[in-house]
């Protein structure tokens, strides 16, 4: 086994929209960035306990022509500034810019971006914690054997695949991990 892959496996893979920030459906302006309740506290909790934070997000608005890659870069720069203002550092932000019909390998639930992150950041995908608000996020994590957490205001909306935990926000996700 590659020693580099066992050095720091405390990694949380986070979806962006609906997990950390309010889902504005094809967010195309950084002025629309707003943390969800519990998100800032959850990010701080993970970071203060030594977890590396990686964001992996589908951004099909680019592929659909709703906004450009330059605009997405501007949004992510502002997003990083917001997270940094919390005293938290994001390792990286990975995104799939393709429309669903492109059938690319980087669109969740396919694990392409997670495997790329694991290779570049030297962690075992199965040791990661994947947190998101959609069943595709859960499937994404399950495909690599990661622990999965679904953020759902209503636990009755949970569908297949079943996540390891269902919580209401990112702070509750942190507390769930603390109990493990």
Secondary structure as UniProt FT lines:
FT   HELIX           3..6
FT   STRAND          11..14
FT   TURN            18..20
FT   HELIX           30..32
FT   TURN            37..38
FT   HELIX           39..48
FT   TURN            49..50
FT   STRAND          52..58
FT   HELIX           60..63
FT   TURN            64..65
FT   HELIX           69..85
FT   TURN            86..87
FT   STRAND          90..96
FT   HELIX           100..102
FT   TURN            108..109
FT   HELIX           112..121
FT   HELIX           125..127
FT   STRAND          129..132
FT   HELIX           135..142
FT   TURN            143..145
FT   STRAND          147..151
FT   HELIX           155..157
FT   STRAND          165..167
FT   HELIX           170..179
//
